[in-house]
């Protein structure tokens, strides 16, 4: 634990915040807060944690830009980060949202060494950060850490496959409902609780392969029952109803 204690003595206020809000045990606090340590030995967990710092991020902060060299690997501890990509026409498209345990930059680091998209903070929070050189040396010598990166990428690719399939086979209403359910689950609320997601109708249209007019029409139908919205914020009021919209469409097709 010496390396871990040395890291704590650096005086990171983000780490102090983490300790205070998790019962005072820094070792357990960080492990419980990040699934990145799953499968690692205690010694490897300590090495990973010793090389870590905690960053406080505010809404609007750009964590990295598309095509930048990867200098850090990040894990979202709290808050919300949007991942966007610039098209050939100059239009920016929202690819996904990263919430708790979202791992950013790791796959790019071990492949091309450059970011393939831009990451911007949508909701203020904390991210865990490792210097690229430290993280890469850990990955090269710890297969369990590489497996964690592969699992994260597999989850992301699975979501992309589902969204592509929905755009090819589903009517627009059910696929928008399904994407809203995904966003609700990403926020990890208890049961059917109301959540607010800081995205616009245009960004939701980008994620579902439709247009602003159609999103507006659907929200007019669902307003006050399943969803509501204001400028730049989508509120999910009844996620179970959204599930029923999607599932009933799937049953009709069968």
N, C-alpha and C positions, 0 to 999 in steps of 0.2 A: 503493500500500500504506500510505500514511500513516494513513488512517482505521482500517485494520485494526490497525496497530501501536498506535495510540492506545487501541483497545479492549483490547488485550492488557495495556497498562500499568495498567489498572484493578485488577489484582490479583485476578481471579476465581479462586478455588481450583479450581472445576470445570474451567475452561479449562486451568489448570496440570496437572490430572490428565489431561486429554485430550492435552496435549502429551507428557507423560511416557510415556503408553501407546501412542503412535503414532509413535515414532521421532524425536521432537524437532522435527518440521517443523509448526508450527501451521497454516499455510495448507493444506497437503495433508491434515493430520489431520482438519480439520473437513470439508473437501470430500469426503473418502473416507467420512466417518461419516454424511453427510446427503445423500440424493438430492434434497433440496429445491433444490439449486443446479443440477440438471440443466437444460441449455438456456439458462442465463444466461451473458452475456458475463463476462469476467474482472472488468471494472469493476463490473458489477452484483453479482457474487459478493462482491466486497470490500465493497460498500455493505451487502449483506444480512448479512454476517459482522460488520461493524463495529457494526451495531445489535443484535447478539445478545449474550445472556448465557447462561451455563450454570448450571442449578440442580440441586443434589443433592436427590433426593426419597427419602423413607423410606416403607416400607410403611404404609399407613393415611393418608398425606397426601391431602387433597382438593385437587385442582388447580383445580377450579371446580365450581359448583353449577348445576343446571338452572335456567334463567331468569335467571341472573346476566348482567350486562352483560359483553361480551367486552372484557377489558382487556389480554390477552396472547394471542399465538398460540404454540403449543408444537409441538415436534417431538421425539418420543421417541428418545433416543440409545441408552439401555440400560435394562433393567428391563422392567416390564410394567404397563400401566394398564388398568383396566376402565372401560367406559362403560355407565352404567345410566340407566334412565328410571323416573320415578315414575308409577304408574297412578292412575286416578280413585279406585280402591278403597284407595289407600295402599300397595299392594304395589310393591316395587322389582324391576325386571326387568333382567337382564344382557343388553345388546344385543351387545356385542363386546369384544374385547381388542385393545389397541394395543401393539405391540412396536416393534422398531427401525424407524425412519422413519415411524411413525404420526404423522400431522399432525392436530393437535387445535385446534379453534377457528377455523380459517381460513374455512371455508365459512359458519359462523355469523356471522363478522365481516362478510363481504361480502354477506350476505343481510339478516337482521333485526337484527344487532348484539347478539343475546342467545344464550346457550348453550341448546341444545335438549335437553341431557342432562347428567349429572354424571360427572366423571372422578375416579377414586380410584386411588392407586398400590397395586398388588398385590405387586409385587416392586421393591425399592429399586433406584435407578439414576439416570441423568442425563437431563434434558430440556433442549433448546435453547429459549430464550424470546425473543420480540420484543414490545415494546410495541405495542398495537393500532394506534395512530396511525402509527407507523413502518412497520409491515407493510402497512397499508392504502394508504399513499402509494406504497409500492413496487409493490403489486399494480396500482394505477390507472395506473402509468406503464410497467409491464413486463409485456407480454402473456405472456411465457414463464413468469412466476411464476403468473399466473392459470391458464395451461394446466396447470401442475403441480397446482394445487388441484383443478381439474376432473378430472384423471386420478385423483387420490386419492379423490375422491367417487365417480367411476365405478367404481373397484375395490370400494368399500364397497357401492354399490348392486347391483353384480353379485353379490356374496356374499349380500345380502339376497334377491335374486331367486332364487338357487339354493336357499337355505334355505326360502323360501316354496314353491317348486315341489316340493321334497322332502317338505315337510309335507303337501302336497296329493296326492302320488302314491306316495311310498315307504312301505314298512312301517317301523315304528319302529326295529328293529335296524339296518338299513342306513343310515338317516339319522343315527342316533347315531354309528355307525362313521365316516360321512363327516365329521361335525362334529369328531370327535376327530382325524381326518387333517388337517383345516384348522388346528386348534389346534397340532398338531405342526409343520406347515409354517410357521406364524406364528413359532414359536420358532427357526426357521432352524437346526436341528441338522445336522451332517454325516450324510448317508445315513439309516440306520435307527436312529440312536442313541436310547436311552431318554431321555425328557424328563419333567419334573414340571411340572404346571401348577396354580397355586394357585387352583383353583375347586372348589366343592362339587358334590355330586350334584344338589342343587336348582338351582344355576345352570346346570349342563349340561342339565337338564330344561327350563329356561326357553328355552335357545337352540335346542332341538330340538322344542319343542311337545309335550312329553310330561309325565310326572309322576314323582315321587320313587320310587314303587314300581317302575315300569318300569325306570328307570335302575338301581336296586338289583338287579333280576332279571337284566338284561343283564350287569352287572358280575360277578354270581355265576357266569354262564356263561363269561365271558371272563377271570375272575380268574386271575392267574399266568401266563397265556398271552399275551394281547394287552394287557391293562391290569392295574393294581392301584390301590388307593386307600387313603387314610387321611383323617382328618377335615380337610376343607378343601383336599385335594390329590388330583388325579387324575394317575396315572403312566401314560404310554404306553410300553409295553414292546416292542411289535412293530407298528409302523405299517404294514408291508407286509401283515400278516394283516388289519388293519382295512380296508385298501384292497381286499383280496380279498373281504371280507364285503360291501362296498358294490358292487363291480363284478360279483360273481356274481349279485346281486339284479337289477342293471340288465340283464344278459344274459338272465335268465329272462323279464323283462318284454318284451324284444324278440322 
